[in-house]
Amino acid sequence: MQLKDAVSDQDHIQGLKKAPLELVEYGDYQCSSCAQSYLVVKGVQRQLGKKIRFIFRNFPLTEIHPDAFGAAMAAEAAGAQHKFWEMYDLLFKNQLNLSYDDLLNYAEELGLNMNKFGQDIRSASLQAKIEADFEGGTNSGVSGTPAFYINGEKYDGDWENENLLEDLEKILLTAASTVNS
């Protein structure tokens, strides 16, 4: 399946725009598999450096993860103060502690303006962004988390261990050989 919503300036992006690899993840902060994939993606980013651009989109599975939507709101509220990735890291590192009070503590730890954070974590526009991420994921064939797309194509391979890195390296080699032929 194809990624239905192209990556835009509305997304949270790490990496260069011209990177040959674009990895989009639909994830849930309370999902234990997403916590594992968080570590895998960090490793992939270290290994591939400027060759990869990583995009995270919210896909909170609220029926099985009751704190996932609140955590996504906290990440987006932190993003409103240019601290999305810092909150993203804290949420995955503290996945078992995602209560509202925990989220406020993380915001304080990041030095966020707490009045603004308090307003943003309840903001209808940030809620709409999360819902748009979710809808875009659903339209792209996401049914669970984590779900990955590489250069716009759904990745159905095994992302665990070194498998994702190996598959990304193969894509790079294929692209390099196509350019050179």
BADONU-337640 format. One record per residue: residue number from 0; residue in one letter; x, y, z of N, C-alpha, C in turn. Coordinates in steps of 0.001 Angstrom, whole numbers, plus 524288, in hexadecimal, padded with zeros to 5 digits. Layout:
BEGIN
+-----+------+-------+--------+-------+--------+---------+-------+-------+--------+-------+
: pos : code : neast : nnorth :   nup : caeast : canorth :  caup : ceast : cnorth :   cup :
+-----+------+-------+--------+-------+--------+---------+-------+-------+--------+-------+
: NUM :    a :     X :      Y :     Z :      X :       Y :     Z :     X :      Y :     Z :
...
+-----+------+-------+--------+-------+--------+---------+-------+-------+--------+-------+
% end
This chain:
BEGIN
+-----+------+-------+--------+-------+--------+---------+-------+-------+--------+-------+
: pos : code : neast : nnorth :   nup : caeast : canorth :  caup : ceast : cnorth :   cup :
+-----+------+-------+--------+-------+--------+---------+-------+-------+--------+-------+
:   0 :    m : 8033D :  7FB50 : 80000 :  80000 :   80000 : 80000 : 80360 :  804E2 : 80000 :
:   1 :    q : 8012D :  808E3 : 7FE00 :  803CA :   80DF0 : 7FDC0 : 8024E :  8114E : 8026E :
:   2 :    l : 805E4 :  814AD : 803E9 :  804CA :   818AA : 807D3 : 80131 :  81CA3 : 8053B :
:   3 :    k : 7FC85 :  81D5E : 80759 :  7F8A4 :   820CB : 804DB : 7F9C5 :  8269C : 805B3 :
:   4 :    d : 7FBAA :  827FD : 80A5C :  7FCCD :   82D76 : 80B82 : 802A7 :  82E65 : 80B1A :
:   5 :    a : 80432 :  8316A : 80737 :  809C2 :   8328D : 80677 : 80BEC :  83577 : 80B32 :
:   6 :    v : 810E9 :  834B7 : 80C28 :  81389 :   8377A : 81066 : 8136D :  83D49 : 80F34 :
:   7 :    s : 81237 :  84061 : 8133D :  811D7 :   84606 : 81287 : 8144C :  848D3 : 81728 :
:   8 :    d : 81429 :  84DF2 : 816EF :  8163B :   8511B : 81B3A : 8130E :  8507D : 82039 :
:   9 :    q : 80E78 :  84E26 : 81FE5 :  80B43 :   84D33 : 82489 : 80D35 :  8487B : 827A6 :
:  10 :    d : 81099 :  8455E : 8254C :  812A9 :   840B4 : 827D3 : 81749 :  84201 : 82B59 :
:  11 :    h : 8187E :  83E49 : 82ECB :  81D2C :   83EA3 : 83213 : 82163 :  83B82 : 82F47 :
:  12 :    i : 8258E :  83E36 : 82DD2 :  82983 :   83BFB : 82A57 : 82EEA :  83C8C : 82CBA :
:  13 :    q : 831F4 :  8384E : 82C67 :  8377A :   8387A : 82DB4 : 83A6C :  836CF : 828CE :
:  14 :    g : 83E53 :  839CC : 82760 :  84172 :   83868 : 822CE : 840C7 :  83C4B : 81E68 :
:  15 :    l : 843FB :  83B78 : 81A7E :  8442C :   83F09 : 81607 : 83FC8 :  83E05 : 81227 :
:  16 :    k : 83DC2 :  8422C : 80FED :  83992 :   841C2 : 80C0A : 83B49 :  83E7C : 80757 :
:  17 :    k : 84045 :  83EDB : 805F0 :  84239 :   83C1B : 8014E : 8445A :  836A9 : 8028E :
:  18 :    a : 84379 :  834AE : 80738 :  8454F :   82F73 : 80898 : 842F4 :  82B75 : 804D4 :
:  19 :    p : 84604 :  8279C : 8031D :  843F6 :   823B9 : 7FF71 : 83FF3 :  82001 : 801D4 :
:  20 :    l : 83FDC :  81FA5 : 806FE :  83C1B :   81C49 : 809A6 : 8387C :  81F9B : 80D07 :
:  21 :    e : 8337A :  81E8C : 80C92 :  82FA6 :   8212D : 80FD9 : 82C93 :  81CEE : 812BA :
:  22 :    l : 82D0E :  81CEF : 817E5 :  82A78 :   81911 : 81B28 : 82639 :  81BC3 : 81E52 :
:  23 :    v : 8215B :  81A4C : 81D4B :  81CE5 :   81C5E : 8202F : 81B08 :  81815 : 823E0 :
:  24 :    e : 81A54 :  81989 : 828CF :  8182E :   815DA : 82C95 : 81309 :  817F8 : 82EB6 :
:  25 :    y : 80F20 :  81498 : 82ECC :  80A50 :   815A1 : 831A6 : 80AE8 :  812BB : 836C9 :
:  26 :    g : 80AB2 :  815B3 : 83B23 :  80BB7 :   81347 : 84026 : 80826 :  8151E : 8447B :
:  27 :    d : 80877 :  81254 : 848CD :  8053B :   8130E : 84D72 : 808F4 :  812FD : 85215 :
:  28 :    y : 808EA :  8171B : 85531 :  80C9B :   81796 : 85989 : 80BE1 :  81381 : 85DCA :
:  29 :    q : 80769 :  810FF : 85E0E :  8067A :   80D1E : 8621B : 8072E :  80788 : 8601D :
:  30 :    c : 80855 :  806E8 : 85B2C :  808FB :   801C8 : 858B4 : 80E72 :  7FFA8 : 859E2 :
:  31 :    s : 80EB4 :  7FAFE : 85C23 :  813D2 :   7F8C3 : 85D7B : 81714 :  7F79C : 8589F :
:  32 :    s : 8149B :  7F617 : 8545C :  81787 :   7F535 : 84F80 : 819C5 :  7FA50 : 84D67 :
:  33 :    c : 816EC :  7FE9C : 84E29 :  818E7 :   803B8 : 84C7A : 81D97 :  8055B : 84FC5 :
:  34 :    a : 81D9B :  803DC : 854BA :  82228 :   80504 : 85802 : 826E6 :  8020F : 85603 :
:  35 :    q : 8261A :  7FD49 : 8542E :  82A65 :   7FA48 : 851D7 : 82C0F :  7FCC0 : 84CA6 :
:  36 :    s : 82841 :  7FE40 : 84976 :  8298E :   8008C : 84462 : 82C3F :  805CD : 8450F :
:  37 :    y : 82B02 :  80895 : 8494C :  82D9F :   80D87 : 84A88 : 83387 :  80CAA : 84AC7 :
:  38 :    l : 83524 :  80885 : 84D7D :  83AC0 :   80750 : 84DF3 : 83D0B :  805A5 : 848B7 :
:  39 :    v : 839FF :  8029F : 845BB :  83BCC :   800EB : 84093 : 83CA0 :  8059E : 83D03 :
:  40 :    v : 838CD :  80934 : 83CEA :  83932 :   80DDA : 83994 : 83DDC :  81135 : 83B2C :
:  41 :    k : 83EAD :  811DC : 84042 :  8433D :   814DD : 84213 : 84842 :  8126D : 84005 :
:  42 :    g : 848A3 :  80D43 : 8402D :  84D38 :   80A8A : 83E1F : 84DD3 :  80B4C : 83843 :
:  43 :    v : 84982 :  80AF8 : 83570 :  84992 :   80BC8 : 82FC5 : 84B6F :  81155 : 82E8D :
:  44 :    q : 84982 :  81518 : 83187 :  84B1E :   81A85 : 830A7 : 850FD :  81B33 : 831A6 :
:  45 :    r : 852F6 :  818B8 : 835B9 :  8589B :   81908 : 836CD : 85BC7 :  8169F : 8325D :
:  46 :    q : 859F5 :  81224 : 83071 :  85CD8 :   80F59 : 82C5D : 85CA3 :  81224 : 82711 :
:  47 :    l : 85824 :  8142F : 825B3 :  85771 :   81665 : 82073 : 85850 :  81C4A : 8202D :
:  48 :    g : 8584E :  81EE1 : 824AC :  85987 :   82472 : 824D9 : 8565F :  827AD : 82105 :
:  49 :    k : 85916 :  82A7F : 81DA3 :  85683 :   82E22 : 81A02 : 853A1 :  82B72 : 8158E :
:  50 :    k : 853F5 :  8264F : 81546 :  8514D :   82378 : 81119 : 84B8D :  82270 : 81251 :
:  51 :    i : 849EA :  823AB : 81723 :  84486 :   82282 : 8189A : 841CD :  82747 : 81AED :
:  52 :    r : 83CE7 :  827AE : 81996 :  83968 :   82BB3 : 81BA9 : 8350D :  828CB : 81E6F :
:  53 :    f : 83433 :  82A02 : 8236C :  83059 :   8273B : 8268E : 82BC7 :  82ACE : 827ED :
:  54 :    i : 82719 :  828B3 : 82749 :  82246 :   82B95 : 8285E : 81EFA :  8284A : 82C13 :
:  55 :    f : 81D29 :  82AAC : 8304D :  819BF :   827E6 : 833F0 : 8144A :  82A39 : 83397 :
:  56 :    r : 81078 :  826B9 : 83316 :  80AF7 :   82853 : 83311 : 80812 :  8255E : 83756 :
:  57 :    n : 80458 :  827FD : 839A7 :  80155 :   825CD : 83DFA : 7FD44 :  821E4 : 83C17 :
:  58 :    f : 7FD16 :  81D75 : 83ECB :  7F90D :   81997 : 83DBB : 7F788 :  8170D : 842F1 :
:  59 :    p : 7F52E :  81A31 : 8467D :  7F3E6 :   81828 : 84BA7 : 7EF61 :  81438 : 84B74 :
:  60 :    l : 7F07E :  80F8D : 84D4F :  7EC91 :   80B67 : 84D71 : 7E9C8 :  80BB1 : 852BB :
:  61 :    t : 7E61E :  80F49 : 85317 :  7E3C8 :   810B1 : 85819 : 7E092 :  80C55 : 85A98 :
:  62 :    e : 7DEA4 :  808B9 : 85782 :  7DB81 :   80483 : 859CB : 7DEDB :  800DD : 85D1E :
:  63 :    i : 7E3C9 :  8003D : 85BBC :  7E730 :   7FCC9 : 85EC8 : 7EB51 :  7FFC8 : 861E0 :
:  64 :    h : 7EC27 :  804B2 : 8607B :  7F003 :   80801 : 8632C : 7ED67 :  80D14 : 864E0 :
:  65 :    p : 7EB16 :  80D25 : 86981 :  7E800 :   811AC : 86B2E : 7EB1C :  816B9 : 86BDF :
:  66 :    d : 7F044 :  81661 : 86C9E :  7F366 :   81B1E : 86D4D : 7F606 :  81CF8 : 8683F :
:  67 :    a : 7F538 :  81A12 : 86408 :  7F7F0 :   81B43 : 85F25 : 7F66C :  8208A : 85CD7 :
:  68 :    f : 7F166 :  821CF : 85CF7 :  7EFBE :   826C2 : 85A9F : 7F1D3 :  82B5D : 85DCD :
:  69 :    g : 7F199 :  82AFF : 862EC :  7F3B3 :   82F27 : 8663D : 7F986 :  82FEC : 86560 :
:  70 :    a : 7FC51 :  82B97 : 864B3 :  801EB :   82BF1 : 863A7 : 802E7 :  82E92 : 85E5F :
:  71 :    a : 7FFBE :  82D38 : 85A7B :  80045 :   82FB5 : 8555C : 7FF2F :  83591 : 855C5 :
:  72 :    m : 7FB3F :  836FE : 858DB :  7FA13 :   83C8E : 859B7 : 7FEA9 :  83F4D : 85C5A :
:  73 :    a : 8012C :  83CAF : 86018 :  805B3 :   83EFA : 862BC : 80A30 :  83FCD : 85EE4 :
:  74 :    a : 80B04 :  83BFC : 85B72 :  80F30 :   83C8C : 8578F : 80E0D :  84120 : 853EB :
:  75 :    e : 80934 :  84184 : 85234 :  807C0 :   845D2 : 84EBC : 80806 :  84B11 : 85191 :
:  76 :    a : 80666 :  84B2A : 85681 :  806BD :   85002 : 8598A : 80C6B :  8519C : 85A4A :
:  77 :    a : 80FD3 :  84DD6 : 85B23 :  81569 :   84F05 : 85B82 : 81761 :  850EB : 85633 :
:  78 :    g : 8155C :  84E96 : 85200 :  816D9 :   85039 : 84CBC : 8156D :  855DD : 84BAD :
:  79 :    a : 81133 :  857AB : 84E0A :  80F9E :   85D27 : 84D71 : 813B5 :  860D3 : 84FC9 :
:  80 :    q : 8171F :  85EA4 : 8531D :  81B62 :   861AD : 85569 : 820B4 :  85FAA : 85370 :
:  81 :    h : 8209D :  85D2B : 84ED9 :  82557 :   85B44 : 84C40 : 82847 :  85732 : 84F74 :
:  82 :    k : 82562 :  853F1 : 8524F :  827D2 :   84FD6 : 8557D : 8252B :  84A8A : 85485 :
:  83 :    f : 82325 :  849C0 : 84FCB :  82081 :   844D4 : 84E9F : 82418 :  84031 : 84F89 :
:  84 :    w : 828BC :  84050 : 84D31 :  82C2C :   83BBD : 84D6F : 82E0E :  83AA4 : 852F3 :
:  85 :    e : 82ECA :  83EB9 : 855FE :  83057 :   83DE9 : 85B6E : 82BF0 :  83B33 : 85E7C :
:  86 :    m : 82715 :  83CD4 : 85D90 :  8229F :   83A54 : 86026 : 821E8 :  834C7 : 85E14 :
:  87 :    y : 8227E :  83416 : 85913 :  82226 :   82EE8 : 85698 : 825E4 :  82B25 : 8595F :
:  88 :    d : 82AB3 :  82CD7 : 85A28 :  82E89 :   82994 : 85CEB : 82CBA :  82855 : 86273 :
:  89 :    l : 82B06 :  82C3E : 8654E :  82952 :   82B68 : 86AB9 : 8249E :  827B8 : 86B07 :
:  90 :    l : 82109 :  82843 : 86777 :  81C60 :   824F6 : 86794 : 81DBB :  81F40 : 866AA :
:  91 :    f : 8212A :  81E36 : 862F6 :  8229D :   818C4 : 8620B : 8261B :  8169B : 8665F :
:  92 :    k : 82965 :  819D4 : 8688D :  82CCE :   8180C : 86CD0 : 829B9 :  8172D : 871E1 :
:  93 :    n : 82543 :  819A3 : 87260 :  82206 :   81942 : 8771A : 81C95 :  8172C : 875D5 :
:  94 :    q : 81C63 :  8137C : 87253 :  8177A :   811A4 : 87025 : 8138D :  80FA6 : 87433 :
:  95 :    l : 81557 :  80DCB : 87893 :  811C1 :   80BC6 : 87C8E : 80F8D :  81016 : 8800B :
:  96 :    n : 8115C :  814D6 : 87F2C :  80FB1 :   8194F : 8825B : 80DB9 :  81DAE : 87ED4 :
:  97 :    l : 808DC :  81D2E : 87D1F :  806A4 :   820F0 : 87970 : 801A4 :  8237A : 87B7F :
:  98 :    s : 80121 :  823D6 : 8809F :  7FC91 :   8267D : 882CA : 7FD07 :  82C59 : 881A9 :
:  99 :    y : 7F8CF :  82F21 : 88276 :  7F8DA :   834C8 : 8818E : 7FD01 :  8376E : 884EC :
: 100 :    d : 7FD69 :  835D5 : 889D8 :  8016C :   83814 : 88D48 : 806EF :  836E1 : 88B4B :
: 101 :    d : 807B3 :  83225 : 8894D :  80CC7 :   830CB : 8870F : 80E09 :  8345E : 88270 :
: 102 :    l : 80A28 :  83542 : 87F1D :  80AF6 :   83890 : 87A7C : 80C6E :  83E1E : 87C19 :
: 103 :    l : 809E0 :  84015 : 8802A :  80B3D :   84548 : 88231 : 810D7 :  84557 : 88440 :
: 104 :    n : 81265 :  8412E : 886EA :  817C7 :   840D4 : 888E4 : 81BBB :  840CF : 88476 :
: 105 :    y : 81A87 :  83E07 : 88038 :  81E1D :   83DF1 : 87BBD : 81E8A :  8435B : 8794A :
: 106 :    a : 81A26 :  84612 : 878F9 :  81A23 :   84B60 : 876CC : 81D91 :  84EF9 : 87A21 :
: 107 :    e : 81D13 :  84E77 : 87F34 :  82066 :   85197 : 882B7 : 8261F :  8502E : 881FF :
: 108 :    e : 8272D :  84B1D : 881A7 :  82C8B :   84941 : 880E3 : 82EF2 :  84B92 : 87BEC :
: 109 :    l : 82BBF :  84C54 : 877F1 :  82DA1 :   84E89 : 87301 : 82DE8 :  8547C : 8731E :
: 110 :    g : 82C1E :  856D5 : 87763 :  82C4E :   85C81 : 877D8 : 82841 :  85F47 : 8748C :
: 111 :    l : 823E9 :  85C9C : 8738D :  81FD2 :   85F00 : 87059 : 81CEB :  86331 : 87371 :
: 112 :    n : 81AA7 :  866DA : 870A0 :  81728 :   86AAA : 872FB : 81249 :  8679E : 8749B :
: 113 :    m : 81189 :  86713 : 879B7 :  80D70 :   863A1 : 87BB0 : 807EE :  865B9 : 87AA1 :
: 114 :    n : 8073F :  86AD4 : 87A83 :  8021B :   86CF9 : 87932 : 800A6 :  86B92 : 87397 :
: 115 :    k : 80457 :  86C63 : 87006 :  8036A :   86B1C : 86A89 : 80295 :  8653B : 869E5 :
: 116 :    f : 805DA :  86221 : 86C74 :  80551 :   85C6E : 86C1B : 7FFE9 :  85ABB : 86E06 :
: 117 :    g : 7FE39 :  85CE2 : 87265 :  7F919 :   85B97 : 87490 : 7F4A7 :  85CCD : 870D8 :
: 118 :    q : 7F529 :  86124 : 86DFD :  7F12B :   86284 : 86A16 : 7F18B :  85EEA : 8655D :
: 119 :    d : 7F66C :  85E0C : 86387 :  7F729 :   85B02 : 85EBF : 7F5A9 :  85548 : 85F6B :
: 120 :    i : 7F686 :  8531C : 86404 :  7F55E :   84D88 : 864CB : 7EF78 :  84C76 : 86481 :
: 121 :    r : 7EC6A :  850A4 : 864B4 :  7E6BA :   8502F : 86426 : 7E4C3 :  852BD : 85F15 :
: 122 :    s : 7E84E :  85434 : 85BBA :  7E709 :   85729 : 85703 : 7E426 :  853E4 : 852EB :
: 123 :    a : 7DFF9 :  85619 : 850EA :  7DCF9 :   8537B : 84CC3 : 7E03C :  852EE : 847C8 :
: 124 :    s : 7E3A0 :  856B2 : 846AF :  7E6BD :   85661 : 841DE : 7EACC :  85200 : 84238 :
: 125 :    l : 7ED16 :  8513B : 846D9 :  7F0D3 :   84CE5 : 84763 : 7EDFD :  847A7 : 8475D :
: 126 :    q : 7E95A :  84792 : 849A0 :  7E62F :   842CD : 84970 : 7E4E5 :  8417F : 843BE :
: 127 :    a : 7E39B :  84573 : 840B1 :  7E25E :   844A4 : 83B26 : 7E726 :  842A0 : 8382C :
: 128 :    k : 7EBD6 :  84478 : 83994 :  7F097 :   8429B : 836FF : 7F15E :  83CC9 : 83803 :
: 129 :    i : 7F0A2 :  83B2D : 83CE5 :  7F13A :   835A6 : 83E3E : 7ED25 :  83262 : 83B5F :
: 130 :    e : 7E864 :  83450 : 83B3B :  7E43A :   83188 : 83875 : 7E55F :  83134 : 8329A :
: 131 :    a : 7E7BF :  83554 : 83066 :  7E935 :   83544 : 82ADF : 7ED90 :  8314C : 829E2 :
: 132 :    d : 7F16B :  8310E : 82D78 :  7F584 :   82D0E : 82D06 : 7F300 :  827A6 : 82CFB :
: 133 :    f : 7EF77 :  826C5 : 830AA :  7ECEC :   821AF : 83130 : 7E9DF :  82051 : 82C3C :
: 134 :    e : 7E6D8 :  8240B : 82A5A :  7E3C2 :   82327 : 8259E : 7E73D :  8221F : 820EA :
: 135 :    g : 7EB7C :  82526 : 82079 :  7EF32 :   82440 : 81C36 : 7F199 :  81EDA : 81C87 :
: 136 :    g : 7F2BE :  81D18 : 82148 :  7F4CE :   817D7 : 821FE : 7F0DF :  813B7 : 82065 :
: 137 :    t : 7EC1C :  81465 : 82226 :  7E7FB :   810B0 : 820C7 : 7E74D :  81074 : 81AD9 :
: 138 :    n : 7E73B :  814F6 : 81850 :  7E6AF :   81527 : 81296 : 7EB59 :  812C4 : 80FC6 :
: 139 :    s : 7EFC7 :  81286 : 8127A :  7F489 :   81047 : 8102F : 7F527 :  80A7D : 81183 :
: 140 :    g : 7F15F :  80854 : 81454 :  7F187 :   802C3 : 81584 : 7F3BE :  80161 : 81AD3 :
: 141 :    v : 7F47C :  80535 : 81E3C :  7F670 :   80414 : 82379 : 7F20A :  80193 : 8269C :
: 142 :    s : 7F340 :  7FD20 : 82903 :  7EF5F :   7FA88 : 82C52 : 7F17D :  7F990 : 831C9 :
: 143 :    g : 7F685 :  7FA59 : 83283 :  7F8FC :   7F9A7 : 83794 : 7FE08 :  7FCBC : 837BE :
: 144 :    t : 80075 :  7FCB7 : 83C47 :  8054A :   7FFB1 : 83CE5 : 809A1 :  7FC28 : 83ED4 :
: 145 :    p : 80E76 :  7FD5A : 83D5B :  80FFA :   80182 : 839C1 : 80EFF :  7FFE5 : 8341A :
: 146 :    a : 80E1D :  803BC : 830D2 :  80D89 :   802E0 : 82B35 : 81160 :  80680 : 82876 :
: 147 :    f : 8143E :  80455 : 824BC :  81851 :   8074B : 82210 : 81742 :  807B7 : 81C34 :
: 148 :    y : 8190F :  80C1E : 81A10 :  818F8 :   80D0C : 8146D : 81E6B :  80EDD : 812F1 :
: 149 :    i : 8208E :  80C66 : 80EEE :  825BA :   80DDE : 80CFD : 824FF :  81032 : 80798 :
: 150 :    n : 82689 :  81510 : 80712 :  825F5 :   817DD : 80216 : 8206B :  81754 : 7FFF1 :
: 151 :    g : 81C9B :  817C2 : 8037E :  8171F :   817C2 : 801F4 : 81495 :  8126E : 80172 :
: 152 :    e : 81799 :  80E2C : 801FC :  8157F :   808E4 : 80170 : 81523 :  8064C : 806C8 :
: 153 :    k : 810B8 :  8039D : 807BE :  81016 :   800E3 : 80CBF : 81450 :  7FCBE : 80D4A :
: 154 :    y : 816BD :  7FCA9 : 811DC :  81AD0 :   7F8DA : 8130A : 8185B :  7F46A : 8161F :
: 155 :    d : 81836 :  7EFD7 : 813C5 :  815E7 :   7EB54 : 8165D : 81A08 :  7E798 : 8186A :
: 156 :    g : 81EEE :  7E926 : 817FC :  82321 :   7E5D3 : 819EC : 8237A :  7E5F0 : 81FD3 :
: 157 :    d : 82716 :  7E2EA : 821D6 :  82804 :   7E2A3 : 82779 : 82B8B :  7E731 : 828FE :
: 158 :    w : 82994 :  7EAA3 : 82C52 :  82C8B :   7EF49 : 82DD1 : 83020 :  7EE44 : 83276 :
: 159 :    e : 82F91 :  7E9D1 : 834F3 :  8328E :   7E8D2 : 839B5 : 83845 :  7E77E : 83884 :
: 160 :    n : 83B6C :  7E7FC : 83CA1 :  84102 :   7E6DC : 83C5E : 84391 :  7EA0F : 83810 :
: 161 :    e : 8467D :  7E789 : 834AC :  8493D :   7EA4F : 8307A : 84635 :  7EA2D : 82B57 :
: 162 :    n : 841A0 :  7E7D3 : 82B55 :  83EC5 :   7E6FA : 82670 : 83D4D :  7EC02 : 823A8 :
: 163 :    l : 83B48 :  7EFCD : 82678 :  839CD :   7F4C3 : 82406 : 83E98 :  7F768 : 821B3 :
: 164 :    l : 842D4 :  7F788 : 824A2 :  847A8 :   7F9EE : 822B2 : 84989 :  7F72E : 81DC4 :
: 165 :    e : 84989 :  7F20B : 81DCE :  84B43 :   7EF10 : 81935 : 847D1 :  7F03F : 8147B :
: 166 :    d : 842B9 :  7F07A : 81543 :  83F2D :   7F19D : 810E2 : 83FF1 :  7F72F : 80EDF :
: 167 :    l : 840DB :  7FADE : 81257 :  841E3 :   8003E : 810AC : 84703 :  8008A : 80DA1 :
: 168 :    e : 84AF6 :  7FDC2 : 80F68 :  84FFE :   7FDB4 : 80C9E : 84F68 :  7FB4A : 80732 :
: 169 :    k : 84C25 :  7F734 : 806B0 :  84B24 :   7F4D4 : 80191 : 84893 :  7F8C5 : 7FDE5 :
: 170 :    i : 844DD :  7FBD5 : 7FFFC :  8423E :   7FFD3 : 7FCC8 : 84640 :  803D5 : 7FAF2 :
: 171 :    l : 849BE :  8055B : 7FE6A :  84DD8 :   80910 : 7FCE5 : 8514C :  806D7 : 7F891 :
: 172 :    l : 852D2 :  801EB : 7F90F :  85620 :   7FF66 : 7F51A : 8534E :  7FF0A : 7EFE4 :
: 173 :    t : 84E58 :  7FDA2 : 7F000 :  84B33 :   7FD3F : 7EB3A : 84AC5 :  80295 : 7E89C :
: 174 :    a : 849CD :  80693 : 7EBC4 :  84960 :   80BE7 : 7E9A3 : 84E90 :  80DA4 : 7E753 :
: 175 :    a : 852EC :  80C5B : 7E9EB :  8581E :   80DDF : 7E803 : 85954 :  80B06 : 7E2EA :
: 176 :    s : 857F7 :  80600 : 7E286 :  8591C :   80317 : 7DDC0 : 855B1 :  804EA : 7D93F :
: 177 :    t : 850E4 :  80693 : 7DA68 :  84D67 :   808A6 : 7D651 : 84F8F :  80DD3 : 7D431 :
: 178 :    v : 8519A :  81107 : 7D7B3 :  853CE :   81611 : 7D61B : 858B3 :  8153E : 7D2D4 :
: 179 :    n : 85BCB :  81153 : 7D444 :  860C8 :   81057 : 7D18E : 86032 :  80D40 : 7CC85 :
: 180 :    s : 85B94 :  80B21 : 7CB5A :  85B13 :   80804 : 7C684 : 858C5 :  80B0A : 7C215 :
+-----+------+-------+--------+-------+--------+---------+-------+-------+--------+-------+
% end
